[in-house]
Amino acid sequence: MSGEEKDKQWQAIEQALQSLPREMSPERSRWTEIAQEIAPQTNRSGWMPYAVAASVLVAIASTWFSVQTSLELKSFKQQQFAYQAAQEQIQYREHQRRLVKASFVENLNMASEQLDPATIADIQNNLAIIEQAMLDIKAALAKQPGNQRLNDLLQQTYTREQQLIESVEKSYPQLRGEA
Amino acid sequence: MSKKLVNLASVRETRDAVDIWVSRAKMGDIKAFEQLYRTFEKRVYALCFRMASNAALAEELMQEAFVMAWRKIDSFQGDSQFGTWLYRLTSNVVISYFRVRKNQSFEGEDSEMVGDNHSSDKLDLNRDLERAIAELPEKARMILVLHDIEGYKHQEIAEKMAISEGTSKAQLHRARQLLKARFA
């Protein structure tokens, strides 16, 4: 089959995909089950205003007795929250990075026979340098968790690794000598 | 007034109604949320069915998507249409099901191969397209549905499925080749 015929064939499939109905009817409605699952949350609204009012009263009383303590606590909580948020962001990015990198390394290994060994060594060397930089920054962050400069540096290093992976993936045909 | 203008007016009215139901659901109005369910049920089910390739599982996933939507509705800020937000949430629920509950990563190759589980009958494009999609390997099928039917970009698919854009493109290419082969 020629390339032109293949394209025509795909065009017909693509057109059929676009014409598929956007809606389909399930065998039965699931509203009863959904309503059962979300109902307890709705019932909570009955006592929630009282709970909120009680919290406000306690907060006002605490503030009246010890404004200074409250301010310190608030500041501590803000710092704690910011720290937790930063940690969660790092963990999420680290998780994504590991998956992307694992896929990249697998693809690189698969393509290794077609690539120049010196090029592969160069890519692996760059990845190792970035990995070491990340480990150093994370070690420094463990000692100074609130250091914004270190956090920025870690994010920049993640981005640099991502750019390296993307640029290598884009240039596979060229590296194989196909381009 | 032309038919097209009448349809546009009807679409606008539906959107206005959806906005009101969303506001009321955010305040805990379960009846308003039921209206949202009735409006989007079929569209959400179609997405679940095509991604999961199983009617009973699709119903379960649709249910989970709406429960999740109720819990997260406060995070819907109106930056996009409610439907768009709901479909994104639904696709995340389906992907999450296959990744977490079946304890698998979307990286790497699909273990199942097309050809193992179905006959080699020649299919008719207009009649059998849904069947051919359902028979695709899991990851390739999901990416084809998200990209070619739902219109997501590779970047977004890669983020959703925690894979690289290259993997997303490769799986889409594979899915298209397999579909072409089924209708050749």
HADDOCK unambig.tbl for C-alpha pairs under 7 A between the chains (distance, minus, plus):
assign (segid A and resid 10 and name CA) (segid B and resid 180 and name CA) 6.56 0.50 0.50
assign (segid A and resid 16 and name CA) (segid B and resid 126 and name CA) 6.87 0.50 0.50
assign (segid A and resid 17 and name CA) (segid B and resid 149 and name CA) 6.24 0.50 0.50
assign (segid A and resid 18 and name CA) (segid B and resid 149 and name CA) 6.16 0.50 0.50
assign (segid A and resid 22 and name CA) (segid B and resid 43 and name CA) 6.00 0.50 0.50
assign (segid A and resid 22 and name CA) (segid B and resid 46 and name CA) 6.72 0.50 0.50
assign (segid A and resid 23 and name CA) (segid B and resid 42 and name CA) 4.86 0.50 0.50
assign (segid A and resid 23 and name CA) (segid B and resid 43 and name CA) 4.38 0.50 0.50
assign (segid A and resid 23 and name CA) (segid B and resid 46 and name CA) 5.44 0.50 0.50
assign (segid A and resid 24 and name CA) (segid B and resid 42 and name CA) 4.97 0.50 0.50
assign (segid A and resid 24 and name CA) (segid B and resid 43 and name CA) 6.47 0.50 0.50
assign (segid A and resid 24 and name CA) (segid B and resid 45 and name CA) 6.34 0.50 0.50
assign (segid A and resid 24 and name CA) (segid B and resid 46 and name CA) 4.94 0.50 0.50
assign (segid A and resid 25 and name CA) (segid B and resid 42 and name CA) 5.22 0.50 0.50
assign (segid A and resid 26 and name CA) (segid B and resid 42 and name CA) 6.96 0.50 0.50
assign (segid A and resid 26 and name CA) (segid B and resid 45 and name CA) 6.48 0.50 0.50
assign (segid A and resid 26 and name CA) (segid B and resid 59 and name CA) 6.71 0.50 0.50
assign (segid A and resid 30 and name CA) (segid B and resid 63 and name CA) 6.28 0.50 0.50
assign (segid A and resid 34 and name CA) (segid B and resid 63 and name CA) 6.11 0.50 0.50
assign (segid A and resid 34 and name CA) (segid B and resid 67 and name CA) 6.10 0.50 0.50
assign (segid A and resid 38 and name CA) (segid B and resid 67 and name CA) 6.52 0.50 0.50
assign (segid A and resid 42 and name CA) (segid B and resid 28 and name CA) 6.00 0.50 0.50
assign (segid A and resid 96 and name CA) (segid B and resid 162 and name CA) 5.91 0.50 0.50
assign (segid A and resid 99 and name CA) (segid B and resid 162 and name CA) 6.58 0.50 0.50
assign (segid A and resid 99 and name CA) (segid B and resid 163 and name CA) 6.39 0.50 0.50
assign (segid A and resid 100 and name CA) (segid B and resid 163 and name CA) 5.61 0.50 0.50
assign (segid A and resid 100 and name CA) (segid B and resid 164 and name CA) 5.21 0.50 0.50
assign (segid A and resid 103 and name CA) (segid B and resid 107 and name CA) 6.18 0.50 0.50
assign (segid A and resid 103 and name CA) (segid B and resid 108 and name CA) 6.83 0.50 0.50
